[in-house]
Amino acid sequence: MNSLKKELLYLALGEFAALCTFIFVYRSLNIGMASFIAFSYLILILLQGSIYWFYRYILIIKKESFGPKAIKFLRFLRKLNMILLVALSMIIPIIKSSNKDLIIAIGLFLFGIMNI
């Protein structure tokens, strides 16, 4: 049980560290709007993951299970992620400022999809 607590805490901190890293990388690059949207999507996914793993960690410490509000909220986030996934996949090619911007945006977007 103790190793599970550590693992959940490491997952939460790892997702948060990745989020902070991507914010720093974005701020240090001069990229277009399509890449900005892809970075924003990726950061949102990482934030959700960090909160999820930290919430699981807290539940194990308190020896509780998911409440109905948490389940409802997680379902909402899943639907929101799918809506954003479809919308952004259509928007990114339209608002690209260059081929470099499009390639970076697609790479970031695919990385965000793998993190869902």
N, C-alpha and C positions, 0 to 999 in steps of 0.2 A: 504494500500500500504506500509505503514511504517513497519508493521509486516512481510510482505513478504520480504522486504529488510533484516530485522533482521534474518529471517529464512534462507535465502540463505547464508548470511554471517556465521551464525552458522554452516550450513552444510559444507561450505568450510573449516572453521576452524576445525571442528570436524574431517573431513576426513584427514586434514593435521596433526592434533594431533595424530590420529591413525597411520598414516604413520611414524611419528617420533617415536612413541612408538614401533612399530614393528621393526624399524631399531635398536633401543636400545636393544630390546629383542633378536634379532638375534645376535648382537655383544656380548651379555652376555652369549649366549649358545654355546656349542661345539657340533655342529650337522653335519650331512653328506651332501653330494652334492645334494641329492634329496630334502632335506629340504631347502637348500640354494636356489634351483631353485623355489620351492614353495613360499618361502619368497619373492624372487625377483618378481614373478608374482603378488603376493598380493600387494606389494609396488607399482608396476606399476599401478595396478587397482586403488589403493587409490590415487595416484598422479593424475591420469586422472580425478577421481571424484572431487578432490579438485579444480583442474583447471576449470572443467566444472561449478561447483557451483559458483566459484568466477567470472567466465566470465558472468554467468547469472546475478549475483549481479551487475556487472559493466553495463551490458546492461539495467537493470532497472533504475539505477541511471542516465544514459545518455538518457533514454527513446528511445532506439533503439531496433531493432530486429536483429535476426541472419543474418549475411551476407552470401553470397554464398561460400566464402572461409572457413568460420567456419563450414558450413554444410558439405562441402566436406571433411574437416579435421576430423569431427566427424564420418563420414561414413568410412573414412580410419581407424580410431581407432577401430571402431566396427569390421571391417574385420580383422585387426591385432589381436584383442583380440580373435576372433574365431580361427584364425590360431594357435595362441599360446596355446589356450585351447586344441585343438586337439593334437598338437605336444607334449606339456608337459604331457598330460595324457598318452601318449605312452612312453615318455622318463623316467618319474619318477620311474616306477617299474623296469626299466632296470638298472638305475644307483644307486639304493639304496645301502647303505653300511651296513645296518642292518634292522631288523624288526622295531626297534624304529624309525629309520630314515624314513622308509616308512610310518609308522603311523602318524608321525608328518607332513610329506610332504602331505599326503592325507588330513589330517585335515586342513592344511593351504590352500591347493588347493581348497577344498570345500568352505572354507570361502571366498576365492577370487572369486569363481564362484557366490556365493550369492551376492557379491558386484557389479557384472557386471551390 
